[in-house]
Amino acid sequence: MSSLGWAEVQAVIARIEREHALTPLLVNAARDAVERGPWVRLSVDPDRQHIAALARVWPLRGADLWHLAAAKSLQADLPELRLLSFDAKLAEAARGEGFR
């Protein structure tokens, strides 16, 4: 999980907590699940060529484009890498780029 992905997940959980959309018990469970999840924490700087090329192919917002380019930058070294997203456009682009 990239630091940007981590920040986005933390922001969503905090918003859910502020809006009282879940009980405090479930909010804490979500935080624990994210903390202990099966992912590796990565420090990644997406290749600028990937960013430029993917921007021409996929109509993504900046952060979503960054996530896809980061995944493409890591794909050769980490073939087991998966890109998880609740965003339909990013999920479609990831499938189009060979991610499961």
Secondary structure, 3 states (H helix, E strand, C coil): CEHHHHHHHHHHHHHHHHCCCCCHHHHHHHHHHHHHCCCCCECCCCCHHHHHHHHHHCCCCHHHHHHHHHHHHHHCCCCCCCCCCCCHHHHHHHHHCCCC
